[in-house]
Amino acid sequence: MDAAPILIRVARVLRETGLEAVMIGNAAALQGAPVTTVDVDFFFRRTPANLRKLVSPR
């Protein structure tokens, strides 16, 4: 499975929304590493502005 297109899309959405988050899992796929899992983990900065972005519909 090539996870790079999905991860690029997720990174683009995070950038467009200004959501402060760190992608923790599978980011190595962007560099061409073989992917052995299908999950991605995120750590979101807990601020009032960021929490509003998490619950706000696009």
N, CA, C and O atoms as a Tripos MOL2 file, in Angstrom:
@<TRIPOS>MOLECULE
protein
  232   231    58     0     0
PROTEIN
NO_CHARGES

@<TRIPOS>ATOM
      1 N           0.8420   -1.1840    0.0000 N.3       1 MET1
      2 CA          0.0000    0.0000    0.0000 C.3       1 MET1
      3 C           0.8860    1.2450    0.0000 C.2       1 MET1
      4 O           1.8140    1.3530    0.8020 O.2       1 MET1
      5 N           0.6040    2.1570   -0.8770 N.am      2 ASP2
      6 CA          1.3390    3.4230   -0.9320 C.3       2 ASP2
      7 C           0.5610    4.4680   -0.1330 C.2       2 ASP2
      8 O          -0.4330    5.0120   -0.6130 O.2       2 ASP2
      9 N           1.0160    4.7430    1.0770 N.am      3 ALA3
     10 CA          0.3120    5.6740    1.9670 C.3       3 ALA3
     11 C           0.6350    7.1260    1.6650 C.2       3 ALA3
     12 O          -0.0390    8.0240    2.1700 O.2       3 ALA3
     13 N           1.6550    7.3770    0.8510 N.am      4 ALA4
     14 CA          2.0920    8.7560    0.6090 C.3       4 ALA4
     15 C           0.9720    9.6680    0.1280 C.2       4 ALA4
     16 O           0.8450   10.7710    0.6610 O.2       4 ALA4
     17 N           0.1420    9.2760   -0.8540 N.am      5 PRO5
     18 CA         -0.9190   10.1940   -1.2950 C.3       5 PRO5
     19 C          -1.8910   10.5780   -0.1740 C.2       5 PRO5
     20 O          -2.3270   11.7270   -0.0910 O.2       5 PRO5
     21 N          -2.2200    9.6290    0.6710 N.am      6 ILE6
     22 CA         -3.1420    9.9050    1.7780 C.3       6 ILE6
     23 C          -2.4840   10.8410    2.7910 C.2       6 ILE6
     24 O          -3.1050   11.7960    3.2590 O.2       6 ILE6
     25 N          -1.2220   10.5600    3.1240 N.am      7 LEU7
     26 CA         -0.5240   11.3910    4.0960 C.3       7 LEU7
     27 C          -0.3070   12.8030    3.5820 C.2       7 LEU7
     28 O          -0.3920   13.7640    4.3460 O.2       7 LEU7
     29 N          -0.0300   12.9320    2.3000 N.am      8 ILE8
     30 CA          0.1170   14.2650    1.7080 C.3       8 ILE8
     31 C          -1.1930   15.0270    1.7930 C.2       8 ILE8
     32 O          -1.2010   16.2210    2.0940 O.2       8 ILE8
     33 N          -2.2930   14.3500    1.5300 N.am      9 ARG9
     34 CA         -3.6110   15.0000    1.6140 C.3       9 ARG9
     35 C          -3.9110   15.4420    3.0500 C.2       9 ARG9
     36 O          -4.4010   16.5500    3.2710 O.2       9 ARG9
     37 N          -3.6190   14.5890    4.0080 N.am     10 VAL10
     38 CA         -3.8500   14.9370    5.4160 C.3      10 VAL10
     39 C          -2.9930   16.1370    5.8080 C.2      10 VAL10
     40 O          -3.4800   17.0630    6.4560 O.2      10 VAL10
     41 N          -1.7270   16.1230    5.4210 N.am     11 ALA11
     42 CA         -0.8370   17.2450    5.7340 C.3      11 ALA11
     43 C          -1.3370   18.5360    5.1000 C.2      11 ALA11
     44 O          -1.2510   19.6020    5.7100 O.2      11 ALA11
     45 N          -1.8560   18.4470    3.8880 N.am     12 ARG12
     46 CA         -2.3900   19.6270    3.2020 C.3      12 ARG12
     47 C          -3.5980   20.1910    3.9510 C.2      12 ARG12
     48 O          -3.7150   21.4070    4.1050 O.2      12 ARG12
     49 N          -4.4920   19.3250    4.4150 N.am     13 VAL13
     50 CA         -5.6720   19.7850    5.1600 C.3      13 VAL13
     51 C          -5.2560   20.4320    6.4780 C.2      13 VAL13
     52 O          -5.8100   21.4580    6.8720 O.2      13 VAL13
     53 N          -4.2790   19.8310    7.1580 N.am     14 LEU14
     54 CA         -3.7980   20.4310    8.4070 C.3      14 LEU14
     55 C          -3.2360   21.8250    8.1480 C.2      14 LEU14
     56 O          -3.4930   22.7540    8.9150 O.2      14 LEU14
     57 N          -2.4760   21.9700    7.0800 N.am     15 ARG15
     58 CA         -1.9000   23.2700    6.7410 C.3      15 ARG15
     59 C          -2.9940   24.2690    6.3730 C.2      15 ARG15
     60 O          -2.9590   25.4130    6.8270 O.2      15 ARG15
     61 N          -3.9640   23.8570    5.5570 N.am     16 GLU16
     62 CA         -5.0350   24.7620    5.1120 C.3      16 GLU16
     63 C          -5.9060   25.2400    6.2650 C.2      16 GLU16
     64 O          -6.3550   26.3860    6.2700 O.2      16 GLU16
     65 N          -6.1480   24.3780    7.2330 N.am     17 THR17
     66 CA         -7.0070   24.7430    8.3640 C.3      17 THR17
     67 C          -6.2410   25.4630    9.4630 C.2      17 THR17
     68 O          -6.8470   26.0790   10.3400 O.2      17 THR17
     69 N          -4.9160   25.3900    9.4250 N.am     18 GLY18
     70 CA         -4.1100   26.0130   10.4620 C.3      18 GLY18
     71 C          -4.1370   25.2390   11.7690 C.2      18 GLY18
     72 O          -3.7720   25.7710   12.8180 O.2      18 GLY18
     73 N          -4.5660   23.9880   11.7100 N.am     19 LEU19
     74 CA         -4.6330   23.1510   12.9000 C.3      19 LEU19
     75 C          -3.2200   22.7880   13.3420 C.2      19 LEU19
     76 O          -2.4180   22.2930   12.5500 O.2      19 LEU19
     77 N          -2.9270   23.0380   14.6100 N.am     20 GLU20
     78 CA         -1.6070   22.7180   15.1400 C.3      20 GLU20
     79 C          -1.6000   21.2570   15.5710 C.2      20 GLU20
     80 O          -2.2170   20.8890   16.5700 O.2      20 GLU20
     81 N          -0.8980   20.4370   14.8090 N.am     21 ALA21
     82 CA         -0.8610   19.0070   15.0900 C.3      21 ALA21
     83 C           0.4560   18.4280   14.6250 C.2      21 ALA21
     84 O           1.1300   18.9790   13.7540 O.2      21 ALA21
     85 N           0.8070   17.3090   15.2220 N.am     22 VAL22
     86 CA          1.9900   16.5670   14.8200 C.3      22 VAL22
     87 C           1.5180   15.1970   14.3610 C.2      22 VAL22
     88 O           0.7910   14.5100   15.0790 O.2      22 VAL22
     89 N           1.9320   14.8020   13.1640 N.am     23 MET23
     90 CA          1.6220   13.4790   12.6530 C.3      23 MET23
     91 C           2.7140   12.5470   13.1730 C.2      23 MET23
     92 O           3.8940   12.7470   12.8860 O.2      23 MET23
     93 N           2.3230   11.5350   13.9330 N.am     24 ILE24
     94 CA          3.2940   10.7010   14.6220 C.3      24 ILE24
     95 C           3.5440    9.3790   13.8970 C.2      24 ILE24
     96 O           4.6730    8.8880   13.8930 O.2      24 ILE24
     97 N           2.5370    8.8060   13.3000 N.am     25 GLY25
     98 CA          2.7050    7.5050   12.6770 C.3      25 GLY25
     99 C           2.7490    7.5740   11.1660 C.2      25 GLY25
    100 O           2.0890    8.4210   10.5640 O.2      25 GLY25
    101 N           3.5160    6.6940   10.5450 N.am     26 ASN26
    102 CA          3.5660    6.5030    9.0960 C.3      26 ASN26
    103 C           4.1770    7.6370    8.2960 C.2      26 ASN26
    104 O           4.1710    7.5670    7.0670 O.2      26 ASN26
    105 N           4.6900    8.6530    8.9100 N.am     27 ALA27
    106 CA          5.2630    9.7580    8.1460 C.3      27 ALA27
    107 C           6.4580    9.3040    7.3100 C.2      27 ALA27
    108 O           6.7940    9.9530    6.3190 O.2      27 ALA27
    109 N           7.1020    8.2070    7.6890 N.am     28 ALA28
    110 CA          8.2370    7.6970    6.9180 C.3      28 ALA28
    111 C           7.8230    7.2860    5.5090 C.2      28 ALA28
    112 O           8.6620    7.2220    4.6100 O.2      28 ALA28
    113 N           6.5380    7.0070    5.3100 N.am     29 ALA29
    114 CA          6.0540    6.6320    3.9750 C.3      29 ALA29
    115 C           6.2680    7.7630    2.9850 C.2      29 ALA29
    116 O           6.4240    7.5170    1.7880 O.2      29 ALA29
    117 N           6.2780    8.9920    3.4650 N.am     30 LEU30
    118 CA          6.5230   10.1270    2.5800 C.3      30 LEU30
    119 C           7.9290   10.0980    2.0070 C.2      30 LEU30
    120 O           8.1890   10.6830    0.9550 O.2      30 LEU30
    121 N           8.8330    9.4220    2.6940 N.am     31 GLN31
    122 CA         10.2130    9.3080    2.2300 C.3      31 GLN31
    123 C          10.4560    7.9870    1.4940 C.2      31 GLN31
    124 O          11.5940    7.6520    1.1650 O.2      31 GLN31
    125 N           9.3770    7.2420    1.2390 N.am     32 GLY32
    126 CA          9.5060    6.0070    0.4770 C.3      32 GLY32
    127 C           9.7310    4.7510    1.2950 C.2      32 GLY32
    128 O           9.9950    3.6890    0.7300 O.2      32 GLY32
    129 N           9.6320    4.8460    2.6090 N.am     33 ALA33
    130 CA          9.8080    3.6630    3.4460 C.3      33 ALA33
    131 C           8.6240    2.7180    3.2700 C.2      33 ALA33
    132 O           7.4920    3.1740    3.1030 O.2      33 ALA33
    133 N           8.8680    1.4120    3.3040 N.am     34 PRO34
    134 CA          7.7460    0.4700    3.2010 C.3      34 PRO34
    135 C           6.7990    0.6540    4.3940 C.2      34 PRO34
    136 O           7.2500    0.7940    5.5310 O.2      34 PRO34
    137 N           5.5280    0.6530    4.1380 N.am     35 VAL35
    138 CA          4.5260    0.8470    5.1840 C.3      35 VAL35
    139 C           3.9910   -0.5060    5.6200 C.2      35 VAL35
    140 O           3.5700   -1.3160    4.7940 O.2      35 VAL35
    141 N           4.0100   -0.7420    6.9270 N.am     36 THR36
    142 CA          3.5320   -2.0230    7.4380 C.3      36 THR36
    143 C           2.2400   -1.8910    8.2300 C.2      36 THR36
    144 O           1.6410   -2.8990    8.6070 O.2      36 THR36
    145 N           1.8060   -0.6730    8.4860 N.am     37 THR37
    146 CA          0.5500   -0.4610    9.2050 C.3      37 THR37
    147 C          -0.3360    0.4730    8.3940 C.2      37 THR37
    148 O           0.1270    1.1310    7.4620 O.2      37 THR37
    149 N          -1.5960    0.5260    8.7510 N.am     38 VAL38
    150 CA         -2.5200    1.3980    8.0320 C.3      38 VAL38
    151 C          -3.1010    2.4790    8.9340 C.2      38 VAL38
    152 O          -4.1100    3.0950    8.5930 O.2      38 VAL38
    153 N          -2.4780    2.7110   10.0730 N.am     39 ASP39
    154 CA         -2.9680    3.7490   10.9750 C.3      39 ASP39
    155 C          -1.9860    4.9160   11.0180 C.2      39 ASP39
    156 O          -0.7930    4.7640   10.7540 O.2      39 ASP39
    157 N          -2.5150    6.0630   11.3510 N.am     40 VAL40
    158 CA         -1.7110    7.2630   11.5310 C.3      40 VAL40
    159 C          -2.1500    7.8960   12.8450 C.2      40 VAL40
    160 O          -3.3460    8.0230   13.1080 O.2      40 VAL40
    161 N          -1.1980    8.2850   13.6560 N.am     41 ASP41
    162 CA         -1.4960    8.8970   14.9410 C.3      41 ASP41
    163 C          -1.1750   10.3830   14.8830 C.2      41 ASP41
    164 O          -0.2340   10.8090   14.2130 O.2      41 ASP41
    165 N          -1.9910   11.1710   15.6110 N.am     42 PHE42
    166 CA         -1.8030   12.6080   15.6600 C.3      42 PHE42
    167 C          -1.7770   13.0750   17.0990 C.2      42 PHE42
    168 O          -2.4380   12.5040   17.9660 O.2      42 PHE42
    169 N          -1.0120   14.1110   17.3380 N.am     43 PHE43
    170 CA         -1.0310   14.8040   18.6170 C.3      43 PHE43
    171 C          -1.4540   16.2310   18.3090 C.2      43 PHE43
    172 O          -0.7830   16.9360   17.5560 O.2      43 PHE43
    173 N          -2.5740   16.6560   18.8940 N.am     44 PHE44
    174 CA         -3.1060   17.9970   18.6660 C.3      44 PHE44
    175 C          -2.7910   18.8860   19.8540 C.2      44 PHE44
    176 O          -2.9770   18.5000   21.0080 O.2      44 PHE44
    177 N          -2.3160   20.0700   19.5560 N.am     45 ARG45
    178 CA         -2.0460   21.0360   20.6150 C.3      45 ARG45
    179 C          -3.3740   21.4700   21.2140 C.2      45 ARG45
    180 O          -4.2920   21.8520   20.4880 O.2      45 ARG45
    181 N          -3.4770   21.4110   22.5420 N.am     46 ARG46
    182 CA         -4.7460   21.7010   23.2200 C.3      46 ARG46
    183 C          -4.8100   23.1810   23.6000 C.2      46 ARG46
    184 O          -4.4140   23.5750   24.6970 O.2      46 ARG46
    185 N          -5.3160   23.9860   22.6680 N.am     47 THR47
    186 CA         -5.5590   25.4040   22.9060 C.3      47 THR47
    187 C          -7.0050   25.6780   22.5250 C.2      47 THR47
    188 O          -7.5760   24.9230   21.7380 O.2      47 THR47
    189 N          -7.6170   26.7310   23.0540 N.am     48 PRO48
    190 CA         -9.0040   27.0300   22.6810 C.3      48 PRO48
    191 C          -9.1860   27.1760   21.1620 C.2      48 PRO48
    192 O         -10.1550   26.6580   20.6060 O.2      48 PRO48
    193 N          -8.2840   27.8610   20.5040 N.am     49 ALA49
    194 CA         -8.4090   28.0550   19.0560 C.3      49 ALA49
    195 C          -8.2870   26.7290   18.3100 C.2      49 ALA49
    196 O          -9.0360   26.4770   17.3660 O.2      49 ALA49
    197 N          -7.3690   25.9000   18.7190 N.am     50 ASN50
    198 CA         -7.1700   24.6190   18.0560 C.3      50 ASN50
    199 C          -8.3630   23.6860   18.2890 C.2      50 ASN50
    200 O          -8.7760   22.9650   17.3800 O.2      50 ASN50
    201 N          -8.9140   23.7020   19.5050 N.am     51 LEU51
    202 CA        -10.0860   22.8690   19.7930 C.3      51 LEU51
    203 C         -11.2810   23.2930   18.9430 C.2      51 LEU51
    204 O         -12.0540   22.4420   18.5020 O.2      51 LEU51
    205 N         -11.4430   24.5930   18.7080 N.am     52 ARG52
    206 CA        -12.5220   25.0450   17.8260 C.3      52 ARG52
    207 C         -12.3180   24.5360   16.4020 C.2      52 ARG52
    208 O         -13.2830   24.1750   15.7290 O.2      52 ARG52
    209 N         -11.0870   24.5060   15.9460 N.am     53 LYS53
    210 CA        -10.7980   24.0100   14.6040 C.3      53 LYS53
    211 C         -11.0970   22.5140   14.4910 C.2      53 LYS53
    212 O         -11.5070   22.0430   13.4300 O.2      53 LYS53
    213 N         -10.8960   21.7700   15.5730 N.am     54 LEU54
    214 CA        -11.1570   20.3340   15.5500 C.3      54 LEU54
    215 C         -12.6460   20.0170   15.4190 C.2      54 LEU54
    216 O         -13.0100   19.0280   14.7840 O.2      54 LEU54
    217 N         -13.5020   20.8350   16.0060 N.am     55 VAL55
    218 CA        -14.9290   20.5470   15.9820 C.3      55 VAL55
    219 C         -15.6910   21.3150   14.8990 C.2      55 VAL55
    220 O         -16.8690   21.0480   14.6640 O.2      55 VAL55
    221 N         -15.0350   22.2520   14.2500 N.am     56 SER56
    222 CA        -15.6980   23.0570   13.2410 C.3      56 SER56
    223 C         -15.7980   22.3100   11.9120 C.2      56 SER56
    224 O         -14.7970   21.7880   11.4220 O.2      56 SER56
    225 N         -17.0090   22.2530   11.3190 N.am     57 PRO57
    226 CA        -17.1310   21.6100   10.0200 C.3      57 PRO57
    227 C         -16.4690   22.4640    8.9440 C.2      57 PRO57
    228 O         -16.4060   23.6870    9.0680 O.2      57 PRO57
    229 N         -15.9820   21.8280    7.9040 N.am     58 ARG58
    230 CA        -15.3230   22.5460    6.8140 C.3      58 ARG58
    231 C         -16.3420   23.1850    5.9190 C.2      58 ARG58
    232 O         -15.9810   23.8380    4.9390 O.2      58 ARG58
@<TRIPOS>BOND
     1     1     2 1
     2     2     3 1
     3     3     4 2
     4     3     5 am
     5     5     6 1
     6     6     7 1
     7     7     8 2
     8     7     9 am
     9     9    10 1
    10    10    11 1
    11    11    12 2
    12    11    13 am
    13    13    14 1
    14    14    15 1
    15    15    16 2
    16    15    17 am
    17    17    18 1
    18    18    19 1
    19    19    20 2
    20    19    21 am
    21    21    22 1
    22    22    23 1
    23    23    24 2
    24    23    25 am
    25    25    26 1
    26    26    27 1
    27    27    28 2
    28    27    29 am
    29    29    30 1
    30    30    31 1
    31    31    32 2
    32    31    33 am
    33    33    34 1
    34    34    35 1
    35    35    36 2
    36    35    37 am
    37    37    38 1
    38    38    39 1
    39    39    40 2
    40    39    41 am
    41    41    42 1
    42    42    43 1
    43    43    44 2
    44    43    45 am
    45    45    46 1
    46    46    47 1
    47    47    48 2
    48    47    49 am
    49    49    50 1
    50    50    51 1
    51    51    52 2
    52    51    53 am
    53    53    54 1
    54    54    55 1
    55    55    56 2
    56    55    57 am
    57    57    58 1
    58    58    59 1
    59    59    60 2
    60    59    61 am
    61    61    62 1
    62    62    63 1
    63    63    64 2
    64    63    65 am
    65    65    66 1
    66    66    67 1
    67    67    68 2
    68    67    69 am
    69    69    70 1
    70    70    71 1
    71    71    72 2
    72    71    73 am
    73    73    74 1
    74    74    75 1
    75    75    76 2
    76    75    77 am
    77    77    78 1
    78    78    79 1
    79    79    80 2
    80    79    81 am
    81    81    82 1
    82    82    83 1
    83    83    84 2
    84    83    85 am
    85    85    86 1
    86    86    87 1
    87    87    88 2
    88    87    89 am
    89    89    90 1
    90    90    91 1
    91    91    92 2
    92    91    93 am
    93    93    94 1
    94    94    95 1
    95    95    96 2
    96    95    97 am
    97    97    98 1
    98    98    99 1
    99    99   100 2
   100    99   101 am
   101   101   102 1
   102   102   103 1
   103   103   104 2
   104   103   105 am
   105   105   106 1
   106   106   107 1
   107   107   108 2
   108   107   109 am
   109   109   110 1
   110   110   111 1
   111   111   112 2
   112   111   113 am
   113   113   114 1
   114   114   115 1
   115   115   116 2
   116   115   117 am
   117   117   118 1
   118   118   119 1
   119   119   120 2
   120   119   121 am
   121   121   122 1
   122   122   123 1
   123   123   124 2
   124   123   125 am
   125   125   126 1
   126   126   127 1
   127   127   128 2
   128   127   129 am
   129   129   130 1
   130   130   131 1
   131   131   132 2
   132   131   133 am
   133   133   134 1
   134   134   135 1
   135   135   136 2
   136   135   137 am
   137   137   138 1
   138   138   139 1
   139   139   140 2
   140   139   141 am
   141   141   142 1
   142   142   143 1
   143   143   144 2
   144   143   145 am
   145   145   146 1
   146   146   147 1
   147   147   148 2
   148   147   149 am
   149   149   150 1
   150   150   151 1
   151   151   152 2
   152   151   153 am
   153   153   154 1
   154   154   155 1
   155   155   156 2
   156   155   157 am
   157   157   158 1
   158   158   159 1
   159   159   160 2
   160   159   161 am
   161   161   162 1
   162   162   163 1
   163   163   164 2
   164   163   165 am
   165   165   166 1
   166   166   167 1
   167   167   168 2
   168   167   169 am
   169   169   170 1
   170   170   171 1
   171   171   172 2
   172   171   173 am
   173   173   174 1
   174   174   175 1
   175   175   176 2
   176   175   177 am
   177   177   178 1
   178   178   179 1
   179   179   180 2
   180   179   181 am
   181   181   182 1
   182   182   183 1
   183   183   184 2
   184   183   185 am
   185   185   186 1
   186   186   187 1
   187   187   188 2
   188   187   189 am
   189   189   190 1
   190   190   191 1
   191   191   192 2
   192   191   193 am
   193   193   194 1
   194   194   195 1
   195   195   196 2
   196   195   197 am
   197   197   198 1
   198   198   199 1
   199   199   200 2
   200   199   201 am
   201   201   202 1
   202   202   203 1
   203   203   204 2
   204   203   205 am
   205   205   206 1
   206   206   207 1
   207   207   208 2
   208   207   209 am
   209   209   210 1
   210   210   211 1
   211   211   212 2
   212   211   213 am
   213   213   214 1
   214   214   215 1
   215   215   216 2
   216   215   217 am
   217   217   218 1
   218   218   219 1
   219   219   220 2
   220   219   221 am
   221   221   222 1
   222   222   223 1
   223   223   224 2
   224   223   225 am
   225   225   226 1
   226   226   227 1
   227   227   228 2
   228   227   229 am
   229   229   230 1
   230   230   231 1
   231   231   232 2
@<TRIPOS>SUBSTRUCTURE
     1 MET1         2 RESIDUE 1 A MET
     2 ASP2         6 RESIDUE 1 A ASP
     3 ALA3        10 RESIDUE 1 A ALA
     4 ALA4        14 RESIDUE 1 A ALA
     5 PRO5        18 RESIDUE 1 A PRO
     6 ILE6        22 RESIDUE 1 A ILE
     7 LEU7        26 RESIDUE 1 A LEU
     8 ILE8        30 RESIDUE 1 A ILE
     9 ARG9        34 RESIDUE 1 A ARG
    10 VAL10       38 RESIDUE 1 A VAL
    11 ALA11       42 RESIDUE 1 A ALA
    12 ARG12       46 RESIDUE 1 A ARG
    13 VAL13       50 RESIDUE 1 A VAL
    14 LEU14       54 RESIDUE 1 A LEU
    15 ARG15       58 RESIDUE 1 A ARG
    16 GLU16       62 RESIDUE 1 A GLU
    17 THR17       66 RESIDUE 1 A THR
    18 GLY18       70 RESIDUE 1 A GLY
    19 LEU19       74 RESIDUE 1 A LEU
    20 GLU20       78 RESIDUE 1 A GLU
    21 ALA21       82 RESIDUE 1 A ALA
    22 VAL22       86 RESIDUE 1 A VAL
    23 MET23       90 RESIDUE 1 A MET
    24 ILE24       94 RESIDUE 1 A ILE
    25 GLY25       98 RESIDUE 1 A GLY
    26 ASN26      102 RESIDUE 1 A ASN
    27 ALA27      106 RESIDUE 1 A ALA
    28 ALA28      110 RESIDUE 1 A ALA
    29 ALA29      114 RESIDUE 1 A ALA
    30 LEU30      118 RESIDUE 1 A LEU
    31 GLN31      122 RESIDUE 1 A GLN
    32 GLY32      126 RESIDUE 1 A GLY
    33 ALA33      130 RESIDUE 1 A ALA
    34 PRO34      134 RESIDUE 1 A PRO
    35 VAL35      138 RESIDUE 1 A VAL
    36 THR36      142 RESIDUE 1 A THR
    37 THR37      146 RESIDUE 1 A THR
    38 VAL38      150 RESIDUE 1 A VAL
    39 ASP39      154 RESIDUE 1 A ASP
    40 VAL40      158 RESIDUE 1 A VAL
    41 ASP41      162 RESIDUE 1 A ASP
    42 PHE42      166 RESIDUE 1 A PHE
    43 PHE43      170 RESIDUE 1 A PHE
    44 PHE44      174 RESIDUE 1 A PHE
    45 ARG45      178 RESIDUE 1 A ARG
    46 ARG46      182 RESIDUE 1 A ARG
    47 THR47      186 RESIDUE 1 A THR
    48 PRO48      190 RESIDUE 1 A PRO
    49 ALA49      194 RESIDUE 1 A ALA
    50 ASN50      198 RESIDUE 1 A ASN
    51 LEU51      202 RESIDUE 1 A LEU
    52 ARG52      206 RESIDUE 1 A ARG
    53 LYS53      210 RESIDUE 1 A LYS
    54 LEU54      214 RESIDUE 1 A LEU
    55 VAL55      218 RESIDUE 1 A VAL
    56 SER56      222 RESIDUE 1 A SER
    57 PRO57      226 RESIDUE 1 A PRO
    58 ARG58      230 RESIDUE 1 A ARG
